[in-house]
């Protein structure tokens, strides 16, 4: 009988669990590889910079190489309900693409609010790659 009360109590506690209303969108970078990631605590956002092999090599050298294609993806982050003190990506805020040509740099915002072009190009090209030991 005590076991039934215990099970009923556990069921009541787990049934009252708050549901997560945040929409998580997974971004598919295609053939591009991750170059680096950033977290902005003030704006509560997280970003991942992807790029083709030319972009990755350019980032390693701290240079801009023709043929380098970058994609900067920015999400709003939220508390992770499964792990105390950690965060997870939530709503997709912005997808920015940058293509370095031989004479010009093409910058486009595929999703989200357009930003100041020159400032964003400089920001994306200044990102240093994450180094794994």
Z-matrix of the N, CA and C atoms (Angstrom, degrees):
N
C 1 1.444
C 2 1.529 1 110.94
N 3 1.344 2 115.87 1 -41.65
C 4 1.458 3 119.87 2 178.00
C 5 1.525 4 110.63 3 -61.59
N 6 1.327 5 116.15 4 -35.99
C 7 1.460 6 121.19 5 179.88
C 8 1.529 7 110.49 6 -63.81
N 9 1.320 8 117.53 7 -37.37
C 10 1.462 9 120.95 8 179.56
C 11 1.526 10 110.80 9 -66.70
N 12 1.334 11 116.47 10 -39.52
C 13 1.462 12 119.84 11 177.61
C 14 1.523 13 110.60 12 -66.87
N 15 1.310 14 116.32 13 -39.83
C 16 1.462 15 120.81 14 178.30
C 17 1.525 16 110.75 15 -62.94
N 18 1.323 17 116.85 16 -46.23
C 19 1.466 18 120.76 17 178.38
C 20 1.521 19 111.36 18 -63.86
N 21 1.329 20 117.59 19 -40.04
C 22 1.460 21 121.10 20 178.93
C 23 1.534 22 110.42 21 -64.77
N 24 1.320 23 116.92 22 -39.52
C 25 1.460 24 121.50 23 178.02
C 26 1.522 25 111.78 24 -65.31
N 27 1.324 26 115.95 25 -44.75
C 28 1.468 27 119.51 26 177.63
C 29 1.522 28 111.71 27 -62.78
N 30 1.313 29 116.59 28 -40.13
C 31 1.461 30 121.16 29 178.49
C 32 1.525 31 110.32 30 -62.86
N 33 1.323 32 116.94 31 -42.00
C 34 1.464 33 120.85 32 -179.99
C 35 1.523 34 110.98 33 -65.06
N 36 1.322 35 117.31 34 -40.15
C 37 1.464 36 120.68 35 179.72
C 38 1.519 37 112.02 36 -67.15
N 39 1.309 38 117.59 37 -41.12
C 40 1.459 39 119.87 38 -178.17
C 41 1.523 40 111.67 39 -78.47
N 42 1.303 41 118.92 40 -25.40
C 43 1.465 42 121.66 41 -179.92
C 44 1.523 43 111.15 42 -73.40
N 45 1.310 44 118.36 43 -23.23
C 46 1.460 45 122.21 44 -177.79
C 47 1.530 46 111.79 45 -91.14
N 48 1.288 47 116.90 46 15.88
C 49 1.458 48 121.35 47 -177.67
C 50 1.522 49 110.77 48 -66.61
N 51 1.336 50 116.21 49 135.07
C 52 1.456 51 121.66 50 178.68
C 53 1.519 52 109.38 51 -70.51
N 54 1.329 53 116.84 52 135.48
C 55 1.459 54 120.16 53 -179.22
C 56 1.519 55 110.21 54 -87.54
N 57 1.314 56 116.29 55 149.49
C 58 1.456 57 122.73 56 179.04
C 59 1.524 58 108.53 57 -84.67
N 60 1.341 59 116.94 58 119.95
C 61 1.459 60 121.00 59 -177.10
C 62 1.519 61 112.47 60 -96.87
N 63 1.322 62 118.32 61 1.70
C 64 1.457 63 121.44 62 -178.73
C 65 1.530 64 110.13 63 -80.12
N 66 1.309 65 115.17 64 138.41
C 67 1.456 66 120.52 65 178.20
C 68 1.510 67 108.73 66 -93.96
N 69 1.314 68 116.89 67 122.91
C 70 1.462 69 121.23 68 178.80
C 71 1.517 70 108.76 69 -104.04
N 72 1.321 71 115.24 70 127.15
C 73 1.452 72 121.05 71 178.81
C 74 1.520 73 108.15 72 -114.24
N 75 1.314 74 115.69 73 128.45
C 76 1.458 75 120.93 74 178.19
C 77 1.520 76 107.20 75 -91.26
N 78 1.319 77 116.62 76 127.99
C 79 1.456 78 121.47 77 178.88
C 80 1.520 79 109.01 78 -95.32
N 81 1.309 80 116.59 79 132.34
C 82 1.462 81 121.67 80 178.25
C 83 1.520 82 108.55 81 -100.23
N 84 1.337 83 118.27 82 111.04
C 85 1.465 84 120.19 83 -178.33
C 86 1.526 85 113.87 84 -78.53
N 87 1.314 86 117.60 85 -1.01
C 88 1.467 87 119.87 86 -179.49
C 89 1.518 88 110.80 87 66.38
N 90 1.316 89 116.63 88 -126.69
C 91 1.468 90 121.69 89 -178.48
C 92 1.528 91 112.99 90 -85.46
N 93 1.315 92 117.55 91 -5.77
C 94 1.466 93 119.85 92 -178.86
C 95 1.527 94 110.27 93 -76.48
N 96 1.322 95 115.52 94 151.37
C 97 1.461 96 121.18 95 178.87
C 98 1.523 97 109.83 96 -112.12
N 99 1.313 98 115.38 97 155.92
C 100 1.456 99 120.32 98 179.83
C 101 1.520 100 110.18 99 -69.03
N 102 1.327 101 115.72 100 132.33
C 103 1.464 102 121.30 101 176.48
C 104 1.523 103 109.85 102 -100.32
N 105 1.318 104 116.78 103 -48.41
C 106 1.465 105 120.91 104 -179.90
C 107 1.521 106 109.87 105 -162.09
N 108 1.327 107 116.01 106 171.95
C 109 1.461 108 121.49 107 176.07
C 110 1.520 109 109.17 108 -139.13
N 111 1.314 110 115.99 109 156.80
C 112 1.458 111 122.05 110 179.72
C 113 1.518 112 109.85 111 -141.27
N 114 1.329 113 115.50 112 152.88
C 115 1.463 114 122.90 113 174.56
C 116 1.517 115 107.43 114 -125.77
N 117 1.325 116 116.60 115 131.76
C 118 1.455 117 122.35 116 176.60
C 119 1.527 118 106.80 117 -113.75
N 120 1.323 119 116.70 118 99.69
C 121 1.469 120 121.23 119 -176.25
C 122 1.523 121 112.07 120 -66.84
N 123 1.327 122 117.00 121 -32.61
C 124 1.461 123 120.12 122 -179.14
C 125 1.535 124 110.82 123 -65.11
N 126 1.338 125 116.66 124 -42.72
C 127 1.459 126 120.45 125 -179.79
C 128 1.534 127 112.68 126 -93.20
N 129 1.333 128 116.66 127 -4.18
C 130 1.460 129 123.64 128 -177.79
C 131 1.531 130 111.13 129 55.66
N 132 1.345 131 114.75 130 50.13
C 133 1.455 132 120.60 131 178.62
C 134 1.521 133 110.26 132 -127.35
N 135 1.316 134 115.23 133 158.45
C 136 1.458 135 122.03 134 173.17
C 137 1.524 136 106.93 135 -132.87
N 138 1.341 137 115.81 136 141.53
C 139 1.456 138 121.34 137 -177.60
C 140 1.514 139 109.92 138 -129.96
N 141 1.327 140 115.09 139 149.38
C 142 1.460 141 121.97 140 174.62
C 143 1.520 142 107.07 141 -129.28
N 144 1.320 143 115.80 142 130.50
C 145 1.459 144 121.79 143 176.42
C 146 1.519 145 108.47 144 -100.83
N 147 1.327 146 115.79 145 121.29
C 148 1.459 147 122.68 146 176.60
C 149 1.519 148 108.34 147 -108.65
N 150 1.321 149 116.57 148 159.22
C 151 1.456 150 119.67 149 176.13
C 152 1.512 151 112.01 150 -163.54
N 153 1.324 152 114.12 151 162.46
C 154 1.461 153 119.38 152 174.85
C 155 1.535 154 108.36 153 -77.00
N 156 1.332 155 119.55 154 174.78
C 157 1.472 156 120.43 155 -179.15
C 158 1.530 157 113.88 156 -56.39
N 159 1.333 158 117.56 157 -36.13
C 160 1.476 159 119.95 158 177.63
C 161 1.522 160 111.15 159 -64.06
N 162 1.339 161 116.69 160 -39.71
C 163 1.464 162 120.70 161 178.89
C 164 1.524 163 110.81 162 -67.05
N 165 1.331 164 116.45 163 -40.29
C 166 1.461 165 120.00 164 179.67
C 167 1.530 166 110.24 165 -63.66
N 168 1.336 167 117.20 166 -45.56
C 169 1.473 168 121.15 167 178.54
C 170 1.520 169 111.30 168 -64.24
N 171 1.343 170 117.03 169 -38.60
C 172 1.461 171 120.33 170 178.10
C 173 1.523 172 110.58 171 -64.59
N 174 1.325 173 116.78 172 -40.32
C 175 1.469 174 120.65 173 178.94
C 176 1.524 175 110.76 174 -64.71
N 177 1.324 176 117.05 175 -38.81
C 178 1.467 177 120.23 176 177.64
C 179 1.516 178 111.77 177 -63.09
N 180 1.319 179 116.56 178 -37.52
C 181 1.470 180 121.79 179 -178.65
C 182 1.518 181 112.39 180 -85.16
N 183 1.347 182 116.91 181 -12.72
C 184 1.460 183 119.98 182 -176.62
C 185 1.512 184 111.46 183 70.83
N 186 1.318 185 116.77 184 34.74
C 187 1.451 186 122.73 185 -173.69
C 188 1.522 187 109.38 186 -130.37
N 189 1.313 188 117.32 187 172.42
C 190 1.459 189 122.03 188 171.49
C 191 1.521 190 107.79 189 -114.38
N 192 1.307 191 116.00 190 122.34
C 193 1.464 192 121.62 191 -178.71
C 194 1.520 193 110.08 192 -113.33
N 195 1.339 194 117.86 193 135.79
C 196 1.463 195 119.43 194 175.15
C 197 1.528 196 110.30 195 -58.19
N 198 1.315 197 115.15 196 139.90
C 199 1.456 198 120.31 197 -178.49
C 200 1.514 199 113.70 198 93.93
N 201 1.325 200 117.54 199 -5.17
C 202 1.467 201 121.27 200 179.13
C 203 1.530 202 109.25 201 -78.28
N 204 1.317 203 116.24 202 128.33
C 205 1.465 204 122.44 203 178.18
C 206 1.521 205 108.87 204 -120.15
N 207 1.326 206 116.24 205 126.08
C 208 1.456 207 122.80 206 -178.63
C 209 1.528 208 109.90 207 -117.53
N 210 1.321 209 115.97 208 148.40
C 211 1.460 210 122.14 209 172.02
C 212 1.526 211 107.43 210 -134.14
N 213 1.336 212 116.41 211 118.99
C 214 1.457 213 121.53 212 177.24
C 215 1.526 214 107.96 213 -106.28
N 216 1.336 215 115.55 214 119.13
C 217 1.470 216 122.08 215 -177.53
C 218 1.529 217 107.88 216 -112.52
N 219 1.335 218 115.83 217 129.21
C 220 1.468 219 121.07 218 -177.33
C 221 1.524 220 109.85 219 -123.29
N 222 1.330 221 114.97 220 130.14
C 223 1.466 222 122.87 221 177.70
C 224 1.511 223 109.61 222 -119.07
N 225 1.320 224 116.50 223 155.50
C 226 1.456 225 122.82 224 165.46
C 227 1.526 226 105.98 225 -78.69
N 228 1.311 227 118.86 226 139.13
C 229 1.465 228 118.12 227 177.55
C 230 1.523 229 111.15 228 -107.69
N 231 1.322 230 114.45 229 157.45
C 232 1.465 231 122.32 230 -177.77
C 233 1.522 232 109.35 231 -137.58
N 234 1.322 233 115.45 232 161.44
C 235 1.460 234 119.58 233 175.17
C 236 1.522 235 109.54 234 -61.85
N 237 1.307 236 115.67 235 140.03
C 238 1.455 237 121.40 236 177.10
C 239 1.523 238 108.16 237 -82.66
N 240 1.339 239 118.22 238 117.54
C 241 1.466 240 119.47 239 -177.43
C 242 1.524 241 113.25 240 -70.34
N 243 1.317 242 117.41 241 -14.68
C 244 1.465 243 120.20 242 -177.92
C 245 1.529 244 113.53 243 -93.06
N 246 1.338 245 116.64 244 -23.36
C 247 1.467 246 120.15 245 -177.98
C 248 1.523 247 109.28 246 -132.33
N 249 1.308 248 116.59 247 114.44
C 250 1.458 249 122.88 248 -178.58
C 251 1.529 250 110.24 249 -60.35
N 252 1.330 251 116.09 250 130.95
C 253 1.452 252 121.01 251 175.61
C 254 1.514 253 114.73 252 85.89
N 255 1.314 254 118.49 253 1.20
C 256 1.462 255 119.89 254 179.20
C 257 1.529 256 110.33 255 -112.82
N 258 1.322 257 115.49 256 163.83
C 259 1.455 258 120.49 257 -179.72
C 260 1.525 259 110.33 258 -124.63
N 261 1.328 260 115.15 259 159.99
C 262 1.463 261 122.09 260 176.83
C 263 1.520 262 108.54 261 -135.36
N 264 1.337 263 115.35 262 158.78
C 265 1.456 264 118.04 263 178.06
C 266 1.522 265 110.54 264 -71.48
N 267 1.324 266 114.86 265 150.09
C 268 1.458 267 121.20 266 -179.49
C 269 1.513 268 110.53 267 -125.47
N 270 1.333 269 116.61 268 -118.40
C 271 1.455 270 120.87 269 -177.18
C 272 1.525 271 111.10 270 -67.19
N 273 1.318 272 115.49 271 139.32
C 274 1.458 273 121.42 272 176.00
C 275 1.525 274 107.50 273 -78.45
N 276 1.345 275 116.74 274 118.05
C 277 1.456 276 120.83 275 -176.60
C 278 1.523 277 113.08 276 -93.05
N 279 1.353 278 116.03 277 -41.13
C 280 1.456 279 118.32 278 -170.78
C 281 1.522 280 110.77 279 -155.98
N 282 1.345 281 115.90 280 140.85
C 283 1.454 282 122.60 281 171.22
C 284 1.517 283 106.47 282 -127.08
N 285 1.341 284 116.46 283 116.83
C 286 1.462 285 122.04 284 -178.50
C 287 1.529 286 108.85 285 -116.37
N 288 1.321 287 115.81 286 135.29
C 289 1.465 288 120.67 287 179.26
C 290 1.517 289 108.87 288 -118.45
N 291 1.332 290 114.09 289 141.11
C 292 1.460 291 121.48 290 -178.58
C 293 1.520 292 107.96 291 -134.54
N 294 1.340 293 116.59 292 124.46
C 295 1.454 294 121.51 293 177.92
C 296 1.524 295 108.33 294 -120.29
N 297 1.326 296 116.20 295 124.63
C 298 1.453 297 121.28 296 -179.71
C 299 1.524 298 108.31 297 -95.03
N 300 1.325 299 115.81 298 116.71
C 301 1.460 300 121.32 299 176.95
C 302 1.511 301 110.49 300 -98.35
N 303 1.324 302 116.45 301 -174.97
C 304 1.473 303 119.88 302 -179.91
C 305 1.521 304 111.71 303 -74.68
N 306 1.339 305 116.89 304 -28.16
C 307 1.476 306 119.47 305 -178.43
C 308 1.525 307 113.61 306 -122.27
N 309 1.328 308 118.35 307 -15.30
C 310 1.470 309 120.15 308 -175.98
C 311 1.525 310 110.43 309 -147.42
N 312 1.330 311 114.17 310 163.07
C 313 1.461 312 121.56 311 175.97
C 314 1.520 313 107.61 312 -115.47
N 315 1.334 314 116.27 313 123.80
C 316 1.461 315 122.22 314 -179.86
C 317 1.530 316 108.55 315 -97.54
N 318 1.328 317 116.37 316 123.04
C 319 1.468 318 122.67 317 179.36
C 320 1.522 319 108.84 318 -119.72
N 321 1.337 320 116.36 319 128.90
C 322 1.456 321 120.48 320 178.20
C 323 1.526 322 110.10 321 -138.74
N 324 1.322 323 115.45 322 144.70
C 325 1.456 324 121.75 323 173.43
C 326 1.523 325 106.48 324 -102.54
N 327 1.325 326 116.28 325 111.51
C 328 1.459 327 120.54 326 -178.93
C 329 1.518 328 112.41 327 -81.55
N 330 1.321 329 116.08 328 -31.10
C 331 1.462 330 120.45 329 179.71
C 332 1.516 331 108.08 330 -147.50
N 333 1.313 332 116.54 331 138.48
C 334 1.449 333 120.82 332 177.27
C 335 1.518 334 112.20 333 103.75
N 336 1.318 335 114.75 334 -174.92
C 337 1.458 336 122.14 335 -177.19
C 338 1.520 337 110.55 336 -81.34
N 339 1.341 338 117.85 337 128.97
C 340 1.470 339 119.85 338 177.14
C 341 1.529 340 111.18 339 -61.31
N 342 1.303 341 115.26 340 144.51
C 343 1.460 342 122.59 341 -179.89
C 344 1.529 343 108.37 342 -112.61
N 345 1.325 344 116.98 343 176.73
C 346 1.465 345 121.36 344 176.08
C 347 1.529 346 108.82 345 -64.97
N 348 1.322 347 117.00 346 115.57
C 349 1.462 348 123.03 347 -171.32
C 350 1.524 349 112.79 348 -53.89
N 351 1.330 350 117.83 349 -57.83
C 352 1.468 351 120.64 350 -174.88
C 353 1.524 352 112.38 351 -61.02
N 354 1.326 353 115.76 352 -39.19
C 355 1.468 354 120.78 353 179.21
C 356 1.532 355 111.07 354 -64.73
N 357 1.340 356 116.69 355 -42.42
C 358 1.467 357 120.92 356 -179.32
C 359 1.526 358 111.83 357 -69.82
N 360 1.328 359 117.67 358 -39.79
C 361 1.469 360 120.94 359 177.57
C 362 1.525 361 109.78 360 -60.99
N 363 1.313 362 116.37 361 -45.91
C 364 1.467 363 121.12 362 179.07
C 365 1.536 364 110.59 363 -61.78
N 366 1.334 365 116.70 364 -42.61
C 367 1.465 366 121.81 365 179.70
C 368 1.530 367 111.13 366 -62.36
N 369 1.325 368 117.19 367 -48.09
C 370 1.462 369 120.94 368 -178.29
C 371 1.527 370 111.16 369 -63.50
N 372 1.323 371 116.86 370 -44.17
C 373 1.471 372 120.18 371 -178.44
C 374 1.530 373 112.66 372 -71.24
N 375 1.329 374 117.08 373 -18.85
C 376 1.473 375 119.77 374 -179.72
C 377 1.530 376 113.13 375 -86.59
N 378 1.326 377 117.28 376 -9.37
C 379 1.470 378 120.17 377 -177.16
C 380 1.519 379 110.82 378 -69.02
N 381 1.326 380 115.32 379 128.06
C 382 1.462 381 122.25 380 178.99
C 383 1.526 382 110.54 381 -87.93
N 384 1.328 383 117.81 382 142.55
C 385 1.469 384 119.15 383 -179.45
C 386 1.526 385 112.32 384 -70.03
N 387 1.325 386 114.95 385 148.75
C 388 1.470 387 120.54 386 173.51
C 389 1.519 388 107.73 387 -73.03
N 390 1.296 389 116.56 388 135.44
C 391 1.462 390 121.02 389 -179.23
C 392 1.528 391 109.36 390 -108.52
N 393 1.304 392 116.03 391 129.35
C 394 1.451 393 121.78 392 177.35
C 395 1.529 394 109.02 393 -100.95
N 396 1.310 395 117.35 394 138.53
C 397 1.466 396 119.22 395 180.00
C 398 1.521 397 112.82 396 -69.29
